């Protein structure tokens, strides 16, 4: 990891409600990405019956689009929500 001491946060919302094992896989996969500092569930998103996830990352070596692409690889349809 780059030692730039920069941290950005993103929140994404899944389109559908995710099962417990899917949530664990997302958390483990995102947390294992280089330059991701943390990834954790942020509760349910009642409007779409999905879930929110908050991800802290170093923007000097990964960006939010790469994180969303990783979610797509996992089969999770998600979108960033306003920060």
Rosetta constraint file for C-alpha pairs under 8 A:
AtomPair CA 1 CA 34 HARMONIC 6.38 0.50
AtomPair CA 1 CA 35 HARMONIC 5.47 0.50
AtomPair CA 1 CA 61 HARMONIC 7.70 0.50
AtomPair CA 2 CA 35 HARMONIC 7.34 0.50
AtomPair CA 2 CA 58 HARMONIC 7.82 0.50
AtomPair CA 2 CA 60 HARMONIC 7.45 0.50
AtomPair CA 2 CA 61 HARMONIC 6.83 0.50
AtomPair CA 4 CA 58 HARMONIC 7.72 0.50
AtomPair CA 4 CA 60 HARMONIC 7.18 0.50
AtomPair CA 5 CA 58 HARMONIC 7.55 0.50
AtomPair CA 6 CA 58 HARMONIC 5.51 0.50
AtomPair CA 6 CA 59 HARMONIC 6.75 0.50
AtomPair CA 6 CA 60 HARMONIC 7.28 0.50
AtomPair CA 7 CA 56 HARMONIC 6.43 0.50
AtomPair CA 7 CA 57 HARMONIC 5.51 0.50
AtomPair CA 7 CA 58 HARMONIC 4.84 0.50
AtomPair CA 7 CA 59 HARMONIC 6.60 0.50
AtomPair CA 8 CA 56 HARMONIC 5.65 0.50
AtomPair CA 8 CA 57 HARMONIC 5.45 0.50
AtomPair CA 8 CA 58 HARMONIC 6.17 0.50
AtomPair CA 8 CA 59 HARMONIC 6.22 0.50
AtomPair CA 9 CA 54 HARMONIC 6.89 0.50
AtomPair CA 9 CA 55 HARMONIC 5.59 0.50
AtomPair CA 9 CA 56 HARMONIC 4.47 0.50
AtomPair CA 9 CA 57 HARMONIC 6.39 0.50
AtomPair CA 10 CA 54 HARMONIC 5.81 0.50
AtomPair CA 10 CA 55 HARMONIC 5.36 0.50
AtomPair CA 10 CA 56 HARMONIC 6.63 0.50
AtomPair CA 10 CA 64 HARMONIC 6.97 0.50
AtomPair CA 10 CA 80 HARMONIC 6.99 0.50
AtomPair CA 10 CA 81 HARMONIC 7.71 0.50
AtomPair CA 10 CA 83 HARMONIC 6.88 0.50
AtomPair CA 11 CA 52 HARMONIC 6.59 0.50
AtomPair CA 11 CA 53 HARMONIC 5.53 0.50
AtomPair CA 11 CA 54 HARMONIC 4.48 0.50
AtomPair CA 11 CA 55 HARMONIC 6.30 0.50
AtomPair CA 11 CA 80 HARMONIC 5.79 0.50
AtomPair CA 11 CA 81 HARMONIC 5.79 0.50
AtomPair CA 11 CA 82 HARMONIC 7.60 0.50
AtomPair CA 11 CA 83 HARMONIC 7.50 0.50
AtomPair CA 12 CA 52 HARMONIC 5.61 0.50
AtomPair CA 12 CA 53 HARMONIC 5.41 0.50
AtomPair CA 12 CA 54 HARMONIC 6.67 0.50
AtomPair CA 12 CA 78 HARMONIC 6.30 0.50
AtomPair CA 12 CA 79 HARMONIC 5.34 0.50
AtomPair CA 12 CA 80 HARMONIC 4.22 0.50
AtomPair CA 12 CA 81 HARMONIC 5.61 0.50
AtomPair CA 13 CA 45 HARMONIC 7.13 0.50
AtomPair CA 13 CA 50 HARMONIC 6.59 0.50
AtomPair CA 13 CA 51 HARMONIC 5.48 0.50
AtomPair CA 13 CA 52 HARMONIC 4.47 0.50
AtomPair CA 13 CA 53 HARMONIC 6.47 0.50
AtomPair CA 13 CA 78 HARMONIC 5.38 0.50
AtomPair CA 13 CA 79 HARMONIC 5.54 0.50
AtomPair CA 13 CA 80 HARMONIC 6.36 0.50
AtomPair CA 13 CA 81 HARMONIC 6.79 0.50
AtomPair CA 14 CA 18 HARMONIC 7.63 0.50
AtomPair CA 14 CA 50 HARMONIC 5.04 0.50
AtomPair CA 14 CA 51 HARMONIC 5.39 0.50
AtomPair CA 14 CA 52 HARMONIC 6.62 0.50
AtomPair CA 14 CA 76 HARMONIC 6.79 0.50
AtomPair CA 14 CA 77 HARMONIC 5.82 0.50
AtomPair CA 14 CA 78 HARMONIC 4.17 0.50
AtomPair CA 14 CA 79 HARMONIC 6.63 0.50
AtomPair CA 15 CA 48 HARMONIC 6.10 0.50
AtomPair CA 15 CA 49 HARMONIC 7.38 0.50
AtomPair CA 15 CA 50 HARMONIC 5.39 0.50
AtomPair CA 15 CA 51 HARMONIC 7.80 0.50
AtomPair CA 15 CA 77 HARMONIC 5.83 0.50
AtomPair CA 15 CA 78 HARMONIC 5.61 0.50
AtomPair CA 15 CA 79 HARMONIC 7.69 0.50
AtomPair CA 16 CA 48 HARMONIC 6.50 0.50
AtomPair CA 16 CA 49 HARMONIC 5.84 0.50
AtomPair CA 16 CA 50 HARMONIC 4.40 0.50
AtomPair CA 16 CA 51 HARMONIC 7.56 0.50
AtomPair CA 16 CA 77 HARMONIC 7.67 0.50
AtomPair CA 17 CA 48 HARMONIC 7.75 0.50
AtomPair CA 17 CA 49 HARMONIC 5.11 0.50
AtomPair CA 17 CA 50 HARMONIC 3.79 0.50
AtomPair CA 17 CA 51 HARMONIC 6.21 0.50
AtomPair CA 18 CA 22 HARMONIC 6.04 0.50
AtomPair CA 18 CA 23 HARMONIC 6.36 0.50
AtomPair CA 18 CA 50 HARMONIC 6.39 0.50
AtomPair CA 18 CA 51 HARMONIC 6.90 0.50
AtomPair CA 19 CA 23 HARMONIC 6.33 0.50
AtomPair CA 20 CA 24 HARMONIC 6.38 0.50
AtomPair CA 21 CA 25 HARMONIC 6.22 0.50
AtomPair CA 22 CA 26 HARMONIC 6.15 0.50
AtomPair CA 23 CA 27 HARMONIC 6.24 0.50
AtomPair CA 23 CA 41 HARMONIC 7.64 0.50
AtomPair CA 24 CA 28 HARMONIC 6.13 0.50
AtomPair CA 25 CA 29 HARMONIC 5.90 0.50
AtomPair CA 26 CA 30 HARMONIC 5.98 0.50
AtomPair CA 26 CA 71 HARMONIC 7.33 0.50
AtomPair CA 26 CA 74 HARMONIC 7.62 0.50
AtomPair CA 27 CA 31 HARMONIC 5.95 0.50
AtomPair CA 27 CA 39 HARMONIC 5.61 0.50
AtomPair CA 27 CA 40 HARMONIC 6.01 0.50
AtomPair CA 27 CA 41 HARMONIC 7.62 0.50
AtomPair CA 28 CA 32 HARMONIC 6.13 0.50
AtomPair CA 29 CA 33 HARMONIC 6.62 0.50
AtomPair CA 30 CA 36 HARMONIC 6.84 0.50
AtomPair CA 30 CA 38 HARMONIC 7.79 0.50
AtomPair CA 30 CA 39 HARMONIC 6.23 0.50
AtomPair CA 30 CA 55 HARMONIC 7.98 0.50
AtomPair CA 30 CA 67 HARMONIC 7.32 0.50
AtomPair CA 30 CA 70 HARMONIC 7.64 0.50
AtomPair CA 31 CA 36 HARMONIC 5.82 0.50
AtomPair CA 31 CA 37 HARMONIC 6.65 0.50
AtomPair CA 31 CA 38 HARMONIC 5.55 0.50
AtomPair CA 31 CA 39 HARMONIC 5.60 0.50
AtomPair CA 32 CA 36 HARMONIC 7.19 0.50
AtomPair CA 34 CA 62 HARMONIC 7.66 0.50
AtomPair CA 35 CA 57 HARMONIC 5.67 0.50
AtomPair CA 35 CA 58 HARMONIC 5.33 0.50
AtomPair CA 35 CA 59 HARMONIC 7.89 0.50
AtomPair CA 35 CA 61 HARMONIC 6.19 0.50
AtomPair CA 35 CA 62 HARMONIC 6.16 0.50
AtomPair CA 36 CA 55 HARMONIC 7.26 0.50
AtomPair CA 36 CA 56 HARMONIC 6.09 0.50
AtomPair CA 36 CA 57 HARMONIC 4.22 0.50
AtomPair CA 36 CA 58 HARMONIC 6.45 0.50
AtomPair CA 36 CA 62 HARMONIC 7.72 0.50
AtomPair CA 37 CA 55 HARMONIC 7.58 0.50
AtomPair CA 37 CA 56 HARMONIC 5.38 0.50
AtomPair CA 37 CA 57 HARMONIC 5.15 0.50
AtomPair CA 37 CA 58 HARMONIC 7.33 0.50
AtomPair CA 38 CA 55 HARMONIC 5.69 0.50
AtomPair CA 38 CA 56 HARMONIC 5.22 0.50
AtomPair CA 38 CA 57 HARMONIC 7.07 0.50
AtomPair CA 39 CA 53 HARMONIC 6.88 0.50
AtomPair CA 39 CA 54 HARMONIC 5.71 0.50
AtomPair CA 39 CA 55 HARMONIC 4.39 0.50
AtomPair CA 39 CA 56 HARMONIC 6.50 0.50
AtomPair CA 40 CA 53 HARMONIC 5.60 0.50
AtomPair CA 40 CA 54 HARMONIC 5.57 0.50
AtomPair CA 40 CA 55 HARMONIC 6.68 0.50
AtomPair CA 41 CA 51 HARMONIC 7.30 0.50
AtomPair CA 41 CA 52 HARMONIC 5.95 0.50
AtomPair CA 41 CA 53 HARMONIC 4.36 0.50
AtomPair CA 41 CA 54 HARMONIC 6.33 0.50
AtomPair CA 42 CA 51 HARMONIC 7.22 0.50
AtomPair CA 42 CA 52 HARMONIC 4.96 0.50
AtomPair CA 42 CA 53 HARMONIC 5.03 0.50
AtomPair CA 42 CA 54 HARMONIC 6.18 0.50
AtomPair CA 43 CA 51 HARMONIC 5.91 0.50
AtomPair CA 43 CA 52 HARMONIC 5.64 0.50
AtomPair CA 43 CA 53 HARMONIC 7.56 0.50
AtomPair CA 44 CA 49 HARMONIC 6.85 0.50
AtomPair CA 44 CA 50 HARMONIC 5.96 0.50
AtomPair CA 44 CA 51 HARMONIC 4.38 0.50
AtomPair CA 44 CA 52 HARMONIC 6.03 0.50
AtomPair CA 45 CA 49 HARMONIC 5.60 0.50
AtomPair CA 45 CA 50 HARMONIC 5.16 0.50
AtomPair CA 45 CA 51 HARMONIC 5.04 0.50
AtomPair CA 45 CA 52 HARMONIC 6.14 0.50
AtomPair CA 46 CA 50 HARMONIC 6.80 0.50
AtomPair CA 57 CA 62 HARMONIC 7.18 0.50
AtomPair CA 57 CA 63 HARMONIC 7.87 0.50
AtomPair CA 58 CA 62 HARMONIC 6.32 0.50
AtomPair CA 58 CA 63 HARMONIC 7.85 0.50
AtomPair CA 59 CA 63 HARMONIC 5.42 0.50
AtomPair CA 62 CA 66 HARMONIC 6.60 0.50
AtomPair CA 62 CA 67 HARMONIC 7.78 0.50
AtomPair CA 63 CA 67 HARMONIC 6.70 0.50
AtomPair CA 64 CA 68 HARMONIC 6.26 0.50
AtomPair CA 65 CA 69 HARMONIC 6.11 0.50
AtomPair CA 66 CA 70 HARMONIC 6.28 0.50
AtomPair CA 67 CA 71 HARMONIC 6.49 0.50
AtomPair CA 68 CA 72 HARMONIC 6.37 0.50
AtomPair CA 68 CA 78 HARMONIC 7.22 0.50
AtomPair CA 68 CA 79 HARMONIC 7.48 0.50
AtomPair CA 69 CA 73 HARMONIC 6.33 0.50
AtomPair CA 70 CA 74 HARMONIC 6.54 0.50
AtomPair CA 71 CA 75 HARMONIC 6.48 0.50
AtomPair CA 71 CA 76 HARMONIC 5.31 0.50
AtomPair CA 71 CA 77 HARMONIC 7.19 0.50
AtomPair CA 71 CA 78 HARMONIC 7.34 0.50
AtomPair CA 72 CA 76 HARMONIC 5.21 0.50
AtomPair CA 72 CA 77 HARMONIC 6.14 0.50
AtomPair CA 72 CA 78 HARMONIC 7.76 0.50
